[in-house]
Amino acid sequence: MKNIILLAAAAAALTASAKGDAVTVTLAPNPDAPMIPKEIYGQFAEHLGTCIYGGIWVGPESSIPNTDGYRNDVLGAMRELQVPVLRWPGGCFADEYHWMDGIGPKENRPRMVNNNWGGTVEDNSFGTNEFFNLCELIGCEPYLSGNVGSGTVAELAQWVEYITAEDGPMAKLRKQNGREKPWHLKYLGVGNESWGCGGNFVPEYYANVYRRYQTYCRDFDGNHLYKIASGASDYDYNWTEVMMKNAGRLMNGISLHYYTVTGWSGSKGAATKFDTDDYYWTLGKCLEIEDVVKKHCDIMDKYDPKCNVNLLVDEWGTWWDEEPGTVPGHLYQQNTMRDAMVAALSLNVFHKFTKRVSMTNIAQFANVLQSMVLTKDDQMVLTPTYYVFKMYVPHQNAQFVPLSTNSGYRQVEGGRLVPNVSATASTKDGQYTISLVNVDLDNTQDINIPLSALGKKNMTVAGEILTCTNIDDYNDFGSEKISVAPFNGAKISNGNLTLTMPAKSIITLILK
């Protein structure tokens, strides 16, 4: 009987979708609702392709306008997004990175082969000092991924000391390299993807390795480390179970990686060439992260009912085939409005789980996978995904506002249901922010939002919209087809906020 009721409800929702009925978004503010930590909007920069070299760093001698070697255009883009935290140096690169290769005079730094990503020669000109100075320049928290796969306990312990100690042999070395004061380091990852490129460990063995490594990563001179265990890949719930059981009391957080990808072998599909079925399948796969996060959280609840250990989705996003003609292994992909939809839908999901999920890091900031910016020589272009993150800035460190919608659904391959309209809301400093996503490629959506629950009269509304002519539109050098524009179509009357959303659009509304 239960299954019959669920099927009937799904059928009704699909019917409502076909009719094009108005969608009501019901806000239910709750003073006990969690905050949306700004770290939900974290970024990731790996030594992979041109993410670092050419994407963020060009060196102080470059003719490309820069500040101490960092591209001025990319610095500006990072500041506009108010990037809260940046994860570095990997990714798979982290477990082959030996930090002492990246300190001291540039001419003395040894070169290495980046075996994970195309066999590119790495000259180590961007190292510890350059990373931490970048974080200070843009005002974000550094998130360091430590080498467990090919490194030693002593190596990681000394890295922490080099960064954070006031005195001692590693502090002396740091001072010799031009940095007198310690940097601040909060987030420390003990390995990356230890089930795969980070060592191919089984969870029982890695739990013991983690226990050992974290023991010797100490707090120096008032710096307090937030220690993060290498967690599961998407559906590997056993990894989380073993880690929480065997090492949960010794960690502050555990990671989770989830990519919207068609498969790990063979073609993943082109970033810019896809049909309608591909589009909706992608959104269904993207939204499956909600069930995945919930199941990992349920396991964590069993061992940690007080939520002392956080879940960090520190790699997520779309993964398509590399663009034709680019370097194999550099994972350069274009970024269409489809990717923007994935970004918005994923962020809407993460907002629901901030009681346990404290950080996420989209992969990656520049020129790799679902990037914020693309660069070529002295040019930079902002991607549709960048604009989603910019539109969602007001949600950072705001209180989550629970809501419900009566949106219709579309059923896609695999039985997944994709709502026509997804919504999220938050409040901060007397202001309410509502973000809406109309994923329907063909139909507008009439939206009604009753405001009585907000307890405020004479509110004003302003909005921004991201949309496109074709869903496979993208921004390229000299041709920007997608950008944020003002949205003036939202009206407040008789205690209701109403608007009509164009097809394939994302809108953020600010109510004061």
N, C-alpha and C positions, 0 to 999 in steps of 0.2 A: 504493500500500500504506500509506504514511504517513497519508493522509487517512482510510483505512478504520480504522486503529488509533485515530486521534483520535476519529472518530465512535463507535467502539465504547466508548472510554473515557467519552465524554460520555453515551452511552446507559446505561452501567453506573452512572455517577454519578446520573443521573436516576432510575434504577431504585432505587438505594440510598435516594434521597430518598423515593420513594414508599413504601418499606418502613418508613421511620422508624427505620432502623438507628442505633445510638449513634454519635456523632461523637467521634473521638479527636483531641485537640489535642496534638501532639508538640512539646515545647520542646527547642531546641538551643542553649543558651547558648554564646556565642563571645566570648572576651576581646577579640577584635579587632573586634567589631561596633561600628558608629558610635553616637554619642550621639544622642538625639532632642532637638534644640535646643528650648529653650522657645519660641523664635520661631515654631515650627510652629503655635502657638496664638495667633498674632497677630490683631489686630482692625483694623477699618477704620471711619473716621468721616468721611463726606463732607458738605459743605454741600449737602444733598439732603433735601427734605421737612423732617421734624422730627427728623432724626438729631442735629444739633447743637442747634438752637433748640427748646427744649421737651423734647428727649430727654436731652441732657447739660447744656446751659447754659440757665439761666433768668434770670441776672443777679442781682446782689446785692440789688436792691430787691424781688425777688419775694417773695410770701407763701409760696411753696413752700419748705420747709426746704432751705437751701443753705449751702455753704461758699464764700464769695467768688464766688458766682454759679453754682457747680456743684451740681447736684441731689445732696443727701446720699444718697438711696436708690440712685441710679445709681453714685455713687462707691463705695458699699458693695458693689454688685454687681460692679463692676470689680475691687475688691480681692479679693473672694471667688474670682474666676477667676484671680487672679494674672496679669492681663493683662501680657504681656511686652513688647509693641510695639504702637503705635497709628499707623496710616497716616492722613495728613491733608494737604491739604484736599480731595482727590479722588484718583481719579475724574476724570470729564470736567470738573468744576468747576475742577480745578487749572490747566488750560490757558487759563482765562479769568480767573484770580485774580491780582490785582496786590497784592502783599503790603503795600505802603505805604498802601493803602486801609484796612488793618486794624491800624494802630498809632496811638498817641497818644490824646488825650482822645476819649471816645466821641462827644461832640457834634460833633466836627470830622471824623469819619470819613464819607466819601462813601457814598451808597447806590448800589447797582447792581442790575441785573436778572439773575437767574440763568437765562440763556437755555436751558441744557441741561435744567433740571428745573422745568418748569411756569411759567416766567416770573415766579417769585416774587421780590419785592423783598428784597434782602439788605442789611442795615444795617451789616454789618461790625463789629458789637459783639463778635464772637468772632474774634480774630485771632491773630497770632503770640505775643504775650505770654500770652494766655489758653490757647492750645494747649500751649505749653511748660510753663506753670505747672501745667496739668492733669496732664501726664506726670510732673512731679515729685511731685504730690499722691498719685498712685496707684503711683509707683515703676516706670514703664515707659519703654522707649526710644521716643523720637519717630522717626517715619519721615515725612520731608517729601517731598511730590511737587511738583517745580518746574514752573513755567510755561515750556514751550518753544513751544507752539502759537501763543500770541499775545504772549508776552513777549520779552525781549531777553537777550542774554548778560550784559550789565551788571546787569540787574535781578536775575537769579538769583545772580550773584556777590556783589552787595551784600546780598542776603538772607542768604547764608551768613555774610558778614562781620558783619552786624547780630546774628546769633544767637551766633556763636562767638568773635569777636575781643575781646581785652582792651582794645585801644586803636585809634584811628583814627576817621574821620568817622562810620562806621556804629555803632561802639561808643559814640561820644558821643551819637548819636541814641537808642540803646537806653537809655543812662543817663538821658537826659532824660525818657524814658517810664517811668522808675521801676524799671529793672532794672540794678543795678550790675554784678553778675557775669555773665559769659557763661553761656549754657546749654550743655549737651552735645548735640551732634548727630552721630550715627553714620550713619544711613541717609538717603541723598539719592537720590531718584528724578529722573532727568533726563527729564521729560515723562511722560505717561500715554497709553496707547493711541494712540501716534503714527501708527498705521495707520488710525485712525478719527477720533474726536472731538478727538484731540490734534493734528490737523494734516493728516490724510489723506496722510501721506508714503508714498512707496515705500521699501522697506528700504535700498536703496543710498543714497538721499538722506538718510534719517534717520541712517544710520551716520555720515555726514560731519557732520551737525548735532550728533549726540551727541559726536563727537570734539572738536568746537569748544567746546561748552558745558562739558563736564567739565574741559577745560583750565583754565578760569577759575574753577572752584569749588575754592578752595584750602583747605588746612589752616591754621588759625590757632591759635597758642599752645597746642600740644599736643592740639588736637582733630583726630582723623583721620576723614575722610569715607570711607564705604563707598558707592561710586557704583554706581547701578543703572540700567541701560539699559531703556528701554521695550521690552518683548518682545512675543511673539506672542499672537494670539487662538487658543485651542484648537488647531485642526488646521493652522495656517499654519506648516509646518515650514521653508518657504523663508525666512521672516523670521528665524528663529533661525540658519539657515545663513549668510545674508548678514551678520548682525550679528556672529556669532562670527568669520567670516572677515575682516571689514573693521574691527572695533573691539574684538574680544575681549580684546586685551592691555591695553585702557584701561578695563576695567570690573571691578568686584568681583562684580557679579551682573546677571542679566537676568530680567525678569519674564515671567509667563505668566498669562493669564486664562482661566478655564474655568467656565462656569455650567451647572448642570443645568436646562436650559430646553427646551421643546418646539420653539421656533422664535422668530425675531426679528421676524416680522411677523404681525399678526393676534393671535388669542387664544392666550395661553400656558397657559390653564386656570386654574381657581380653586384657591386654596391649600387650601380646606377641602371642596371638592366634587369627588370623584374616585372612580373605581371600582377594582376589584381589578387590572384590566389596567393602568390608569394608574399604580397604585402600583408594580407590579413593573417597568413600563417605566421609571419614574423611577429606580429603584435600578440598573437596567441602564445607563442614561445616566450616572448618577453614577459607577459603577464604571469606565466607559470612560476616566476620567481616568488610570487606571493605564497604559493603553497610550499615551495622549497624553504623559504625563510621561516614560515610557520612551523614546519616539521623540525627544523634544526632548533628553533626556539623551544619547542615542546620538550625536546631531549634535554636542553640546557635547564629548563624549569625543573626537571626531575632531580638534577644534581645541585642546582643553585636556585632555589625558590625565591631568594631575596634579590636576584638579578645583580649580584656582585660582579659577574663576568659578562662582558658585552660581546655581541656579535658584530664583526666588521666585514662588510661586503667590499673588500679592498681591491677587487678587480671585477668589473662588470661592463657590459656594453655589447655592441654588435661586432661581429667578426665576419668579414666578407673576403673574397679573393683579392689578392693584390692587384692594383691597377696595371693594365697591360703596359709593358715598357719600363716598369720600375724595377728596382733591384730585388731579386728574389730573397726572401727572408727578412725584408725590411718592413713588411706589413703596412705599406702605404695604401690607404683606401679613401675613396671619396665619401661624401657625407650628404645625403639627400634629406628631404622632408620626412621620409620613412624613418631615418635615424633620429630625427627630432622627436617624432612620435614615441619611439622607444625610450628616449631620454625622459620625456614628460611622464609617460605611463609608469616607468620604473621609479621615478622620484615620488609620484603619488603613492605607490606601494610602500616605499621606505618610510614615508611619513606615518604610516599606520603602526609601525613596529618600533618606534623610538624608545619605548620602555626597555628594549633589549638591544636594538640596533643603534650603535652610537656613531658609526662612521661608514661611509662608502667612498670608493675611489674609482671613478670612471677611467677606462683605459682607452687612450692616453691623451696628454694635453696637446701635443703637437705632432702632426704628420704620421701618426701610428693609430690604426684601428679607428675607434669612434672619437676622433680628436676634436678639440675646441678650435684649433687654428691649423691652417696649412701655410707653409712657407716655401718660397723658391727664390734663391738669391736675396735681393733686398725687398721682395714683395711678401705680403702677408694677407691672407683672406680669412675671414671669420666664417665658421660653418653654421648650418642650421642648429646643430646641437649647442654650440656656443650661445646662440640667442635664447634657447630654452633656459640654460643656466642663468643667463642675465635676467630673464623675466622672473625667475624663481628666487632671486636674491632676497626679496622681502620675507621669505619663509625662514631664512637663517635665524636661529635663536629665537624664533617666535613660538608661541604656544599652539599646539595642534588643536584644531577645532573639528571634532567628529562630525560626520555628515553621512547622509544616505541619498541615493538617487533612484529614480524609477526608470532609468534608461533601458531601452531595448538592447538586445544582444544579437550578435551574429555568431553562428556556430561554424568553426573552421575545422580543417583536417585534424584528426586526433581527438575530436570531441571537445576541444577547448572552446569556451565562450568568450567573445570579445565584446565588451560593452561599447555601444555607439558613443557614449559620453562618459568620460572619467573626470573626477573632480577631487580637489583637495583644498583645504582652507587652514588659515592660521591667524593669530592675532598678536599684536605687539604694540605697546605704547598707544593704545586706544584705536589703532588702525586694524582693519581686517583685510586680509589678502585671500582672494579666491582664484584658483587656477583651474581652467576648464579645457578639456581636450575632446574635440569632435573628430573621431577617427574615420568617419564615413567619407568615402571618396566622392560620393555623388550628391548627398542630401544635406541640406541645412538642418540645424536643430534649434527649435524654439526652447529657450531655457527660462524657467521661473524659479526664483529664489526668494522665499518669504524671509523677511528680515526681523520679524517680531522677536525672535529668540535672542537677538543681539541687544535688545533693551536700549536702543539709541534712536533718537528722532532726528529728522532733518539731516540725514546722511548725504554725502556727495560721493560720486563714483567716477573714477577715471580708469582707462584701460589701455592695454597694448595687445596687439595681435601678431601672430606669426602664421603665415599661410603661403600658398604657392599656386601657380597655374597648373602645373603637373606634379604629381607626387614624386616623380623621379628628378625633379629640378634640384640643382645644387649650385653652390658658389665656387667659381674658379677664378684664377688670376685674370683680371680684366673683365669679368662677367659675374656680377653678383645678382642672382635672381631671387634670393630669399633674405629678408631682413625684418626686424621688428618695426611695426608701424603703429601709430596711435589708433585706438579703437573707441569710437564715439557712439556705438550702437547700444550701449547699456543705459537703461532708464529706470529711475525709482519713482513709483507711483503707488499710493494707497498701501504702503508697507511692503511692497514687492519689488524686487529687482528683476527686470526682464530684458532679454536680448535674444537675437537670432544669430547663431554661430554659422559662419560659412562652412561648407564642406572642407574636410582636411585642414583644420585650423586649431591653433592653441591660443587661448586668451587668458591673460591675467588681469584681474580687476582689483583696484584698491578702493576700499570704502573708508571714509572718515566721517 
